[in-house]
């Protein structure tokens, strides 16, 4: 199984039965623009990898992971629909895509797990998952 970060073009190989070391996850999921990183919650990696495996795929594309407060504010100023207290800032959210799986199907999978927040961004072809309260939305 591999995770591919779309902004850094880096790949992190992951065994479905073993999560990589926190230092590897944190570095891989770093803020693409500021190159800073935080402690990412490994449950996000586990959830993404297990989803791809269940849907019989071997790759997860990471669209957004950790974002610094500065980048989050800049995105808001540009008019992006970014939460003021985004869980991305705290290492508790991912925006992902699984090649070969529709956004609707991936979204339904994560919503059925009830792990936290799930946002379906069908026009943009990604799913947001976070470890906050269980809630759903469409973007």
Secondary structure in CASP SS format (residue, H / E / C, confidence):
PFRMAT SS
TARGET T0000
AUTHOR 0000-0000-0000
METHOD secondary structure of the structure
MODEL  1
X C 1.00
X E 1.00
X E 1.00
X E 1.00
X E 1.00
X C 1.00
X C 1.00
X C 1.00
X C 1.00
X C 1.00
X E 1.00
X E 1.00
X E 1.00
X C 1.00
X E 1.00
X C 1.00
X C 1.00
X E 1.00
X C 1.00
X C 1.00
X C 1.00
X H 1.00
X H 1.00
X H 1.00
X H 1.00
X H 1.00
X H 1.00
X H 1.00
X C 1.00
X C 1.00
X C 1.00
X C 1.00
X C 1.00
X C 1.00
X C 1.00
X C 1.00
X C 1.00
X C 1.00
X C 1.00
X C 1.00
X C 1.00
X H 1.00
X H 1.00
X H 1.00
X H 1.00
X H 1.00
X H 1.00
X H 1.00
X H 1.00
X H 1.00
X H 1.00
X H 1.00
X H 1.00
X H 1.00
X C 1.00
X C 1.00
X C 1.00
X C 1.00
X E 1.00
X E 1.00
X E 1.00
X E 1.00
X E 1.00
X E 1.00
X C 1.00
X C 1.00
X C 1.00
X C 1.00
X H 1.00
X H 1.00
X H 1.00
X H 1.00
X H 1.00
X H 1.00
X H 1.00
X H 1.00
X H 1.00
X C 1.00
X C 1.00
X C 1.00
X C 1.00
X C 1.00
X C 1.00
X C 1.00
X C 1.00
X C 1.00
X H 1.00
X H 1.00
X H 1.00
X H 1.00
X C 1.00
X C 1.00
X E 1.00
X E 1.00
X E 1.00
X E 1.00
X E 1.00
X C 1.00
X C 1.00
X C 1.00
X C 1.00
X C 1.00
X H 1.00
X H 1.00
X H 1.00
X H 1.00
X H 1.00
X H 1.00
X H 1.00
X H 1.00
X H 1.00
X H 1.00
X H 1.00
X C 1.00
X C 1.00
X C 1.00
X E 1.00
X E 1.00
X E 1.00
X E 1.00
X E 1.00
X C 1.00
X C 1.00
X C 1.00
X C 1.00
X E 1.00
X E 1.00
X E 1.00
X E 1.00
X E 1.00
X C 1.00
X C 1.00
X C 1.00
X C 1.00
X E 1.00
X E 1.00
X E 1.00
X E 1.00
X C 1.00
END
